[in-house]
Amino acid sequence: MSRRALRRMRGEQQGQEELGVPVDEEEGEDEEETQRPKDLKKRKPRGNLKLLEQRGLNNPFQLINDPDGDAPSAVGSKDVNDSRLSEEEELDIPKTDQDVVKEPALSQSVQSNKQKRKKKKKKTKKSLETQHDGLSESTDQAGEIDSILQKLENTNGLAYQTVSSGSTDHRPLLYIEHRNLNPETELKKYFGSRAVMGDQRTRHRQRPHHRSTWLSTPKNTWPRYSKTGITMSLIETKRGVQYFTFEHHRDYQQVQFKFLDAVESMDPNNIVLLLQMNPYHIDSLLQLSDVCRLQDDQEMARELIDRALYSLECSFHPIFSLTSGTCRLDYCRPENRGFFLALFKHMYFLEKRGCPRTALEICKLILSLDPDNDPLCMLLLIDFLSLRAREYSFLSRMFQEWEAHRNLSQLPNFAFSVPLALYQLSQQDDLTVEEEKTAREKASSLIQQSLIMFPGVLLTLLDSCGVMPDAAVASHPFFGSVAQISQTPALTLLINLYVGRCHTLWKEPTVMSWLEQNVREVLRLVDNNEPIVNECEMRRMVRYQSAPRNIHRHVILSEIKGATSSLPVEVTSQPILGFDPLPPTDSIVSYTRPERTNRPTNEGTLSLFFRSLLPNFNLQGEPLQEGDEAGAARDLNRGVNRLMAAMRDMLANIQFQEPPREDNPDQEADEEWD
């Protein structure tokens, strides 16, 4: 039992004795023997009994209701000590030598407590003043930074993306948040943290230390990361925009040459062997990811892309930022293309995984790396991801801000997706009646303009949605087969790309009824020969003569059947590599591949034999030289061809005959008949 409990028990017994309450002596003795030490039995009861006797009180609790005395607020506090001193002075209590010695110590403790309280008050006042000054200084500095960034705003319509604490309406258009780059953040909203994390919390404790990254999360099964030979350097800074580039060191260049040899061998096993020696080679990871995806191994394909992103992010420059929007990478440099393609494939897997919000952030990131050239043509995809993620306000805002300098309405995807986004906004419950009416009217006006500008979209869209059009619409020359035949191949490519990707967004019954109403209105305008119909027809014939190279590259990466079949012959006839599809014609080459004297082959004897059966077989795989060397080479080829001809004759005359078996019952039966 603690000392405090013993003192409390002792005080209760004393109070009972003073009040005349009988106490069982045997029980008290037993308790003292069992629970109290021996030295406590000999102690005298504490408390100033003389004070109680002089005041005519038997119970110390009567002091609470005593009008002459002051009730103590806390034991050991300053008020209790002051009250005790005042009571002793009024009653003239005789003091012993010990009391005389203790009195100055008590007064000193009271004074020290007062001094401590004063010091604490002064410290709190100073701290509050310093905090107030710090907050005022920080707000002033933040205001100065915002004003500087506004002055440095780029003239091409792109705002610099800095972290702002205001509402989402005042943020830059391509503003990116780090938490939105993690797909687990979006999955937790749908399924909860327990369903997403699972037993990862216990695994994190045993996981080895990895560098923290935003684009991918390293796994325990991955090989240990070391320096891969890739670095990033800052080229220049113009008007607040920083231009970076990746660089390949000499060791990485040698691995790159081996990778090109493995690709030319047309054997994926060679790429696997190369990755075993160099587990973080970017192009090998991209190429092998495509092979795994074609073999329906989606998990392995996604993991290889994550590993490539982790390797690239570990080699970032210290001032390179994913979310600032002021960092640029030139796609014309082959070293930078791996990052673009890895982000695109990562976005593809996120959308298939059911994370459209995270995929939208990756799309904005790719667009911010080179918004002027847009090498992967992300403007053909960002509208679809915005609709999938239900970011309708973002899509309408982008159309308003970029229409003046980018002519987004001339792209079929924006022409149809923006009115669909406005219509979906008008269906929300948090809008007033006026806002709903305004959004609905604007959506109807835009969809009518889109149908007049791109009439070939309607029947293709209805066919993909499985909807039979009215006879008046199908037979009308403006929307019929004549409209589809008369449009250019480039426009057909854009329409097939949009319909193949976004047709599922138009299948809602309410959306179809709204589209039907606007189609009837467009037919009325066409029958009345409105001037806008002829203007759009002339504009449609002049533009869309040929699609640029970045659109072809986007179609190849998207792998949409209707769009891929619409690619021109000059694109499909050339070899397309997964790690670098349709490289730019103005590529900036920093290092070249050395010329090879002999073609490296990993073919065995059997493959060489079957290749020798071809009429134009050449063992060296090189064109014959002139002069004496040409004659020696021809003699060598003739000798090899004669040897192969002899081997063919020998194999043709070989006849395999099985030896008779001893336990063959058929053979015994034949002998008996003989």
Solvent accessible surface area in square Angstrom, and as a share of the most:
residue,aa,sasa,rsa
1,M,129,0.58
2,S,71,0.46
3,R,185,0.68
4,R,180,0.66
5,A,35,0.27
6,L,16,0.08
7,R,132,0.48
8,R,155,0.56
9,M,49,0.22
10,R,69,0.25
11,G,35,0.34
12,E,97,0.44
13,Q,31,0.14
14,Q,30,0.13
15,G,7,0.07
16,Q,76,0.34
17,E,113,0.51
18,E,59,0.27
19,L,93,0.46
20,G,61,0.58
21,V,69,0.40
22,P,126,0.79
23,V,56,0.32
24,D,69,0.36
25,E,132,0.59
26,E,125,0.56
27,E,103,0.46
28,G,14,0.13
29,E,95,0.43
30,D,80,0.42
31,E,60,0.27
32,E,34,0.15
33,E,118,0.53
34,T,110,0.64
35,Q,81,0.36
36,R,17,0.06
37,P,66,0.42
38,K,162,0.68
39,D,82,0.42
40,L,35,0.17
41,K,82,0.35
42,K,174,0.74
43,R,125,0.46
44,K,174,0.74
45,P,58,0.36
46,R,161,0.59
47,G,63,0.61
48,N,64,0.33
49,L,73,0.36
50,K,132,0.56
51,L,18,0.09
52,L,15,0.08
53,E,130,0.58
54,Q,100,0.44
55,R,53,0.19
56,G,63,0.60
57,L,32,0.16
58,N,99,0.51
59,N,20,0.10
60,P,57,0.36
61,F,131,0.55
62,Q,76,0.34
63,L,51,0.25
64,I,107,0.54
65,N,131,0.67
66,D,25,0.13
67,P,127,0.80
68,D,121,0.63
69,G,14,0.13
70,D,103,0.53
71,A,69,0.54
72,P,84,0.53
73,S,83,0.54
74,A,52,0.40
75,V,147,0.84
76,G,60,0.58
77,S,31,0.20
78,K,46,0.19
79,D,82,0.43
80,V,8,0.05
81,N,23,0.12
82,D,55,0.28
83,S,16,0.10
84,R,142,0.52
85,L,52,0.26
86,S,46,0.30
87,E,33,0.15
88,E,52,0.23
89,E,125,0.56
90,E,135,0.60
91,L,64,0.32
92,D,116,0.60
93,I,24,0.12
94,P,100,0.63
95,K,98,0.41
96,T,83,0.48
97,D,119,0.62
98,Q,130,0.58
99,D,66,0.34
100,V,84,0.48
101,V,108,0.62
102,K,129,0.55
103,E,69,0.31
104,P,69,0.43
105,A,58,0.45
106,L,59,0.29
107,S,46,0.30
108,Q,118,0.53
109,S,45,0.29
110,V,15,0.09
111,Q,108,0.48
112,S,43,0.28
113,N,60,0.31
114,K,87,0.37
115,Q,109,0.49
116,K,121,0.51
117,R,133,0.49
118,K,129,0.55
119,K,124,0.52
120,K,133,0.56
121,K,128,0.54
122,K,130,0.55
123,K,140,0.59
124,T,74,0.43
125,K,131,0.56
126,K,132,0.56
127,S,48,0.31
128,L,114,0.57
129,E,109,0.49
130,T,86,0.50
131,Q,112,0.50
132,H,129,0.57
133,D,73,0.38
134,G,35,0.34
135,L,118,0.59
136,S,48,0.31
137,E,102,0.46
138,S,56,0.36
139,T,85,0.49
140,D,90,0.46
141,Q,106,0.47
142,A,50,0.39
143,G,41,0.39
144,E,107,0.48
145,I,98,0.50
146,D,76,0.39
147,S,46,0.30
148,I,95,0.48
149,L,50,0.25
150,Q,133,0.59
151,K,170,0.72
152,L,85,0.42
153,E,92,0.41
154,N,17,0.09
155,T,118,0.68
156,N,45,0.23
157,G,39,0.38
158,L,14,0.07
159,A,39,0.30
160,Y,20,0.08
161,Q,5,0.02
162,T,50,0.29
163,V,132,0.76
164,S,38,0.24
165,S,124,0.80
166,G,45,0.43
167,S,62,0.40
168,T,92,0.53
169,D,111,0.58
170,H,153,0.68
171,R,50,0.18
172,P,20,0.13
173,L,13,0.06
174,L,6,0.03
175,Y,24,0.09
176,I,3,0.02
177,E,26,0.12
178,H,64,0.29
179,R,136,0.50
180,N,17,0.09
181,L,0,0.00
182,N,55,0.28
183,P,19,0.12
184,E,42,0.19
185,T,36,0.21
186,E,9,0.04
187,L,21,0.10
188,K,77,0.33
189,K,141,0.60
190,Y,125,0.47
191,F,134,0.56
192,G,30,0.29
193,S,46,0.29
194,R,207,0.76
195,A,75,0.58
196,V,29,0.16
197,M,29,0.13
198,G,49,0.47
199,D,78,0.40
200,Q,58,0.26
201,R,140,0.51
202,T,82,0.48
203,R,139,0.51
204,H,78,0.35
205,R,209,0.76
206,Q,162,0.72
207,R,77,0.28
208,P,80,0.50
209,H,177,0.79
210,H,39,0.17
211,R,126,0.46
212,S,107,0.69
213,T,27,0.16
214,W,131,0.46
215,L,4,0.02
216,S,10,0.07
217,T,80,0.46
218,P,12,0.07
219,K,78,0.33
220,N,83,0.43
221,T,115,0.67
222,W,17,0.06
223,P,51,0.32
224,R,224,0.82
225,Y,61,0.23
226,S,76,0.49
227,K,200,0.85
228,T,33,0.19
229,G,15,0.14
230,I,10,0.05
231,T,53,0.31
232,M,14,0.06
233,S,34,0.22
234,L,68,0.34
235,I,81,0.41
236,E,74,0.33
237,T,78,0.45
238,K,109,0.46
239,R,159,0.58
240,G,31,0.30
241,V,6,0.03
242,Q,46,0.20
243,Y,79,0.30
244,F,2,0.01
245,T,9,0.05
246,F,2,0.01
247,E,75,0.34
248,H,30,0.14
249,H,88,0.39
250,R,183,0.67
251,D,110,0.57
252,Y,8,0.03
253,Q,39,0.17
254,Q,92,0.41
255,V,21,0.12
256,Q,19,0.08
257,F,28,0.12
258,K,121,0.51
259,F,0,0.00
260,L,40,0.20
261,D,40,0.21
262,A,10,0.07
263,V,20,0.12
264,E,93,0.42
265,S,44,0.29
266,M,167,0.74
267,D,54,0.28
268,P,56,0.35
269,N,96,0.49
270,N,23,0.12
271,I,8,0.04
272,V,55,0.32
273,L,105,0.52
274,L,17,0.09
275,L,14,0.07
276,Q,126,0.56
277,M,154,0.69
278,N,42,0.21
279,P,31,0.20
280,Y,9,0.03
281,H,1,0.00
282,I,8,0.04
283,D,19,0.10
284,S,0,0.00
285,L,0,0.00
286,L,0,0.00
287,Q,33,0.14
288,L,20,0.10
289,S,1,0.01
290,D,16,0.09
291,V,30,0.17
292,C,17,0.10
293,R,37,0.13
294,L,136,0.68
295,Q,130,0.58
296,D,122,0.63
297,D,61,0.32
298,Q,88,0.39
299,E,94,0.42
300,M,79,0.35
301,A,0,0.00
302,R,49,0.18
303,E,25,0.11
304,L,5,0.03
305,I,0,0.00
306,D,18,0.09
307,R,30,0.11
308,A,0,0.00
309,L,0,0.00
310,Y,5,0.02
311,S,1,0.01
312,L,3,0.02
313,E,12,0.05
314,C,13,0.08
315,S,15,0.09
316,F,30,0.13
317,H,46,0.21
318,P,125,0.79
319,I,86,0.44
320,F,16,0.07
321,S,38,0.25
322,L,11,0.06
323,T,15,0.09
324,S,27,0.17
325,G,8,0.08
326,T,20,0.12
327,C,5,0.03
328,R,20,0.07
329,L,3,0.02
330,D,48,0.25
331,Y,6,0.02
332,C,27,0.16
333,R,60,0.22
334,P,54,0.34
335,E,15,0.07
336,N,0,0.00
337,R,11,0.04
338,G,8,0.07
339,F,0,0.00
340,F,0,0.00
341,L,0,0.00
342,A,0,0.00
343,L,0,0.00
344,F,7,0.03
345,K,20,0.09
346,H,10,0.04
347,M,4,0.02
348,Y,65,0.25
349,F,13,0.05
350,L,2,0.01
351,E,30,0.13
352,K,135,0.57
353,R,101,0.37
354,G,30,0.29
355,C,0,0.00
356,P,10,0.07
357,R,61,0.22
358,T,2,0.01
359,A,0,0.00
360,L,2,0.01
361,E,2,0.01
362,I,0,0.00
363,C,0,0.00
364,K,12,0.05
365,L,1,0.01
366,I,3,0.01
367,L,1,0.00
368,S,5,0.03
369,L,3,0.02
370,D,15,0.08
371,P,2,0.01
372,D,94,0.48
373,N,99,0.51
374,D,7,0.04
375,P,12,0.07
376,L,0,0.00
377,C,11,0.07
378,M,0,0.00
379,L,13,0.06
380,L,9,0.04
381,L,15,0.07
382,I,0,0.00
383,D,0,0.00
384,F,17,0.07
385,L,2,0.01
386,S,0,0.00
387,L,11,0.05
388,R,82,0.30
389,A,19,0.15
390,R,183,0.67
391,E,49,0.22
392,Y,26,0.10
393,S,71,0.46
394,F,24,0.10
395,L,0,0.00
396,S,14,0.09
397,R,63,0.23
398,M,0,0.00
399,F,28,0.12
400,Q,111,0.49
401,E,73,0.33
402,W,1,0.00
403,E,50,0.22
404,A,96,0.75
405,H,78,0.35
406,R,64,0.23
407,N,82,0.42
408,L,0,0.00
409,S,34,0.22
410,Q,30,0.14
411,L,36,0.18
412,P,1,0.01
413,N,5,0.03
414,F,0,0.00
415,A,8,0.07
416,F,2,0.01
417,S,0,0.00
418,V,3,0.02
419,P,1,0.01
420,L,3,0.01
421,A,0,0.00
422,L,13,0.06
423,Y,8,0.03
424,Q,32,0.14
425,L,35,0.17
426,S,0,0.00
427,Q,83,0.37
428,Q,71,0.31
429,D,145,0.75
430,D,117,0.61
431,L,53,0.26
432,T,82,0.48
433,V,124,0.71
434,E,139,0.62
435,E,89,0.40
436,E,70,0.31
437,K,129,0.55
438,T,87,0.50
439,A,15,0.11
440,R,86,0.31
441,E,99,0.45
442,K,85,0.36
443,A,0,0.00
444,S,24,0.16
445,S,51,0.33
446,L,33,0.16
447,I,0,0.00
448,Q,38,0.17
449,Q,89,0.39
450,S,7,0.04
451,L,1,0.00
452,I,4,0.02
453,M,10,0.04
454,F,1,0.00
455,P,6,0.04
456,G,2,0.02
457,V,0,0.00
458,L,3,0.02
459,L,32,0.16
460,T,36,0.21
461,L,2,0.01
462,L,15,0.08
463,D,113,0.59
464,S,47,0.30
465,C,17,0.10
466,G,66,0.63
467,V,56,0.32
468,M,171,0.77
469,P,41,0.26
470,D,67,0.35
471,A,87,0.67
472,A,69,0.54
473,V,11,0.07
474,A,46,0.36
475,S,90,0.58
476,H,35,0.15
477,P,91,0.57
478,F,29,0.12
479,F,1,0.00
480,G,4,0.04
481,S,73,0.47
482,V,95,0.55
483,A,12,0.09
484,Q,65,0.29
485,I,143,0.73
486,S,65,0.42
487,Q,26,0.12
488,T,19,0.11
489,P,106,0.66
490,A,8,0.07
491,L,1,0.00
492,T,38,0.22
493,L,3,0.02
494,L,12,0.06
495,I,2,0.01
496,N,34,0.17
497,L,4,0.02
498,Y,6,0.02
499,V,3,0.02
500,G,33,0.32
501,R,31,0.11
502,C,1,0.01
503,H,42,0.19
504,T,74,0.43
505,L,32,0.16
506,W,0,0.00
507,K,103,0.44
508,E,83,0.37
509,P,113,0.71
510,T,77,0.45
511,V,0,0.00
512,M,30,0.13
513,S,53,0.34
514,W,3,0.01
515,L,5,0.02
516,E,73,0.33
517,Q,109,0.48
518,N,6,0.03
519,V,8,0.05
520,R,144,0.52
521,E,56,0.25
522,V,0,0.00
523,L,22,0.11
524,R,119,0.43
525,L,32,0.16
526,V,20,0.11
527,D,93,0.48
528,N,81,0.42
529,N,122,0.63
530,E,55,0.25
531,P,89,0.56
532,I,65,0.33
533,V,16,0.09
534,N,87,0.45
535,E,96,0.43
536,C,8,0.05
537,E,82,0.37
538,M,127,0.57
539,R,87,0.32
540,R,31,0.11
541,M,91,0.41
542,V,106,0.61
543,R,100,0.37
544,Y,30,0.11
545,Q,117,0.52
546,S,90,0.58
547,A,18,0.14
548,P,74,0.47
549,R,82,0.30
550,N,30,0.16
551,I,14,0.07
552,H,19,0.09
553,R,8,0.03
554,H,0,0.00
555,V,0,0.00
556,I,29,0.15
557,L,23,0.12
558,S,14,0.09
559,E,89,0.40
560,I,29,0.15
561,K,181,0.77
562,G,36,0.34
563,A,0,0.00
564,T,57,0.33
565,S,95,0.61
566,S,31,0.20
567,L,17,0.08
568,P,39,0.24
569,V,116,0.67
570,E,117,0.52
571,V,7,0.04
572,T,75,0.44
573,S,85,0.55
574,Q,64,0.28
575,P,122,0.77
576,I,67,0.34
577,L,71,0.35
578,G,22,0.21
579,F,17,0.07
580,D,24,0.13
581,P,2,0.01
582,L,4,0.02
583,P,56,0.35
584,P,20,0.12
585,T,123,0.72
586,D,96,0.50
587,S,37,0.24
588,I,76,0.38
589,V,91,0.52
590,S,76,0.49
591,Y,52,0.20
592,T,106,0.62
593,R,73,0.27
594,P,81,0.51
595,E,172,0.77
596,R,105,0.38
597,T,115,0.67
598,N,98,0.50
599,R,147,0.54
600,P,71,0.45
601,T,76,0.44
602,N,122,0.62
603,E,73,0.33
604,G,44,0.42
605,T,117,0.68
606,L,122,0.61
607,S,43,0.28
608,L,57,0.29
609,F,31,0.13
610,F,112,0.46
611,R,86,0.31
612,S,8,0.05
613,L,77,0.38
614,L,111,0.55
615,P,130,0.82
616,N,140,0.72
617,F,27,0.11
618,N,38,0.19
619,L,83,0.41
620,Q,91,0.41
621,G,27,0.26
622,E,62,0.28
623,P,123,0.77
624,L,88,0.44
625,Q,104,0.46
626,E,159,0.71
627,G,57,0.55
628,D,134,0.69
629,E,110,0.50
630,A,4,0.03
631,G,22,0.21
632,A,63,0.49
633,A,31,0.24
634,R,106,0.39
635,D,85,0.44
636,L,94,0.47
637,N,27,0.14
638,R,134,0.49
639,G,39,0.37
640,V,26,0.15
641,N,70,0.36
642,R,176,0.64
643,L,106,0.53
644,M,32,0.14
645,A,39,0.30
646,A,58,0.45
647,M,65,0.29
648,R,89,0.32
649,D,88,0.46
650,M,110,0.49
651,L,89,0.44
652,A,83,0.65
653,N,118,0.61
654,I,73,0.37
655,Q,165,0.73
656,F,191,0.80
657,Q,168,0.75
658,E,158,0.71
659,P,107,0.68
660,P,105,0.66
661,R,165,0.60
662,E,171,0.77
663,D,101,0.52
664,N,48,0.25
665,P,96,0.60
666,D,98,0.51
667,Q,67,0.30
668,E,97,0.43
669,A,42,0.33
670,D,85,0.44
671,E,109,0.49
672,E,148,0.66
673,W,225,0.79
674,D,151,0.78
